[in-house]
């Protein structure tokens, strides 16, 4: 397997993504963009990119902030994430740049692209969906579901899989229900999976180090959601 | 594969279930009880039992009414289902009888039992859960989620997978949210999957013949939910 840091641009911002693919395979393959949590592109998403590369995908970990910046402080991460997410135009531009880079790679089948995202990355993936990005599908893991610019009927091309913890204080049930309404009105093909007793960042083994009672790794939910994502990919990449 | 009608009793009522298993296999295998829709034990559930038998399970289609009675009229089916479901004691007795029969079969590993149910059968499966039945898990497909006797903390042994259509008029979102609250308070391990634009009876290819606009087969939801069930079985039957 080959991994490398690759640069791409969103306007004046230089972004440093993490590319992983199986260089023993030939021919174009489906591409999967991974957008990370508010802490930036770190070890967990890089590891997931490598797992996806082993499954045969071209996997690109996207950089939300520029220069591959990673954050360690939760209030700072929330502040930086909010600065991007509070403006749908900025959010959409940031993920569009990453999708364009992934699609342009010689090993990527640009007709078969998906995005997955964690927390802020889930929100960014959903902004790409609302923006009408030509994606086969997106998966949001404990992603924020609200938006400043709701999806428009007929514009959504991607199938949507939202996976959320029932005890996630950042994604309360009212937000989940409002998202379902939004996407139903837009005519989207969505699925929502909710897990009992599961909190925010359930896919991140390091979640406990954040020191917030609403943020917690959950092995069962992590494994179930990864399997659900794989089934979803099997469906959308036929 | 071997299929046969087998009789069992709930009090004075003689029930006629449909048993399917692979008679080329030896040794005890996990058992799956299938409880049907309000129309009684018909072709769709018998076919599902055969599919589960091919997957290696001992599959028993349960009879909700006695003598294997099937109904064709929706108002009559709703009336008969309501008569069972409106009394939790009756409902629990009816499914307990089927689970006891399945567990007692020589080819069944009685420590590895699950139940799945469609519509009324989903409601019956959940009554078994609330009753503390020694199940590894249950799957409800477009099942009714409300009950007269909510689950008690510490009593639920089964893992729960609820799969529901977002446009199912028999299972509105308020009912789904109330169920989640009930089962969270009871400390249950539950998962809920909801599908956009999907109505009641989405697993039943004959659903259209009922002539009710809220009842409709959905091939995508049928296939997705079957796959989710198989993943769930892989998890609970380890």
Interface residues (C-beta under 8 A of the other chain):
Chain A: X166 X167 X173 X177 X180 X183 X184 X188 X189 X190 X191 X192 X193 X194 X195 X196 X197 X220 X224 X227 X228 X231 X235
Chain B: X166 X167 X173 X177 X180 X183 X184 X188 X189 X190 X191 X192 X193 X194 X195 X196 X197 X220 X224 X227 X228 X231 X235
